[in-house]
Amino acid sequence: MASYGMPDYKAPYASNVSICLKMFDDKKQDAPYDKLSEGGIRTLPPKDMFWNARLSMLTDKFGINWMLSVREKTT
């Protein structure tokens, strides 16, 4: 997966890439989000998105961008 960033966000050179971890259980998304964001920046806390998935975004203390995505929910 690749992402170019969020609208109106000026990304400094070389920080416009995010590592995306795809997860399969939304109950297990919070712990990695909390751990990776320690000393970093929480961009988007875990949130249900309009495309029927749960997403969170952060930048860790080393400046690495992360996206944690939980698969589409089935009901």
ABEGO torsion letter per residue (X at the ends): XBBAEBBGBBBBBGAABBBBBBBABAAAAAAAAAAAABGBBBABBBBBBAAGBBBBBBBBAAGBBBBBBBBBBBX
